Amino acid sequence: MNTRETPEELYGRQWSFRMADEYTTMMKSRSRYSDTDIARLPKAEFDQACTWDAARGENLILCGPTGTGKTRIAGILVKRWMTQNGYRCRWIPETEMAIEVGDKAMHGKVGDYLDPLCSCAILFIDDLGKAPPTERFVSSLYHIVESRHAAKKPIICTTQLTAEELKAKLGSRDQSESHALAIFRRLSEEAMVIKISK
């Protein structure tokens, strides 16, 4: 019996290993989320989140107070879509993104930083609404959200804020208000929104 792999099977297996390696590398700075006890997560919300399908291009927004398991649920989904489905993902806290945008702006390299966040298969922004809403950062976030919306590439967000609080936070500076409304609209118009309470 011929058990040799076809080129497609071999490529698929190598790609799966590569995504597993990328996931392991990504998690080195997020080690406290790498081993999550699923039994401790809110079951109904976790089960609902597991029905989210990145291939459809819809966003996933997990809302709730700190300590409710939002980031851990999102982390499990990221692992699943990377290691089982071969999707390239980026996981970044919003505060880290804001620092990087500010730093790259000083060197004229904001575009170089934003490009991978726009092009990856899944972007996970942790703690949306936590970073100071400077004009430069809100403009950069608007660019990411608009680019991904046009390409039908999904975003996973976790946030401690309600919809109204998030909209107000992003638009708390006059020059950022129009971008804030566009960001909020794009994130929420084609999204699965899951509210988690303690």
C-alpha positions, 0 to 999 in steps of 0.5 A, spaced: 500 500 500 502 506 498 503 511 504 507 516 501 504 523 502 501 527 496 505 534 496 498 537 498 498 533 505 506 534 506 505 542 505 499 541 510 503 538 515 509 542 515 504 548 515 501 546 521 508 545 525 510 552 523 503 555 526 504 551 532 511 554 532 509 561 531 503 560 537 509 557 542 513 563 540 507 568 541 505 565 548 512 566 551 510 573 553 503 571 555 505 564 559 500 565 564 495 564 559 498 558 555 495 553 560 487 555 561 483 550 565 477 550 561 472 548 567 473 554 570 471 559 564 464 561 564 461 555 560 455 558 556 459 564 554 465 559 552 460 555 548 458 561 545 465 563 543 467 556 540 461 557 535 465 563 532 468 562 525 474 566 523 473 564 516 466 568 515 470 574 517 466 576 522 469 580 529 468 577 536 468 582 542 468 579 549 466 584 554 466 584 561 469 586 568 476 584 569 477 577 571 471 574 568 476 570 563 475 574 556 482 573 555 483 566 556 477 565 552 480 569 546 487 565 547 483 558 546 480 561 540 487 563 537 490 557 539 485 553 535 485 557 529 493 557 529 494 550 530 488 546 527 486 551 521 493 554 520 491 561 521 496 566 522 494 570 528 497 577 532 495 578 539 497 584 542 494 588 548 492 595 546 496 599 551 502 595 547 500 597 541 499 605 543 506 605 545 509 602 539 505 606 534 508 612 538 515 609 538 515 608 530 512 615 529 518 618 532 522 614 526 517 615 521 515 607 521 508 607 523 506 604 516 511 598 517 508 597 524 501 597 522 502 593 515 502 586 519 496 588 524 492 589 517 494 583 513 494 577 518 489 572 518 486 574 525 488 580 529 487 579 537 486 586 541 486 585 548 483 590 553 480 595 547 479 602 550 485 601 555 490 606 552 490 613 552 486 615 546 491 620 542 489 622 535 495 618 532 493 612 536 486 613 534 487 614 527 492 608 527 487 604 530 482 606 525 486 604 519 487 597 522 480 596 523 478 599 516 483 595 512 481 589 515 474 590 514 475 591 507 479 585 506 474 581 511 479 579 516 476 578 523 478 582 529 478 579 536 477 584 542 476 584 549 474 590 553 472 592 560 468 597 557 460 597 555 459 599 548 457 606 550 463 607 554 468 604 549 465 609 543 466 615 548 473 613 550 475 613 543 472 619 541 474 623 548 478 628 544 475 632 539 479 630 533 478 623 534 470 623 534 469 621 527 474 616 527 472 613 534 465 612 531 467 609 524 471 604 529 466 602 533 461 601 527 466 597 523 467 593 529 460 592 531 456 591 525 459 584 523 460 581 530 459 576 535 458 580 541 459 576 548 457 579 555 461 576 561 459 578 568 462 575 574 
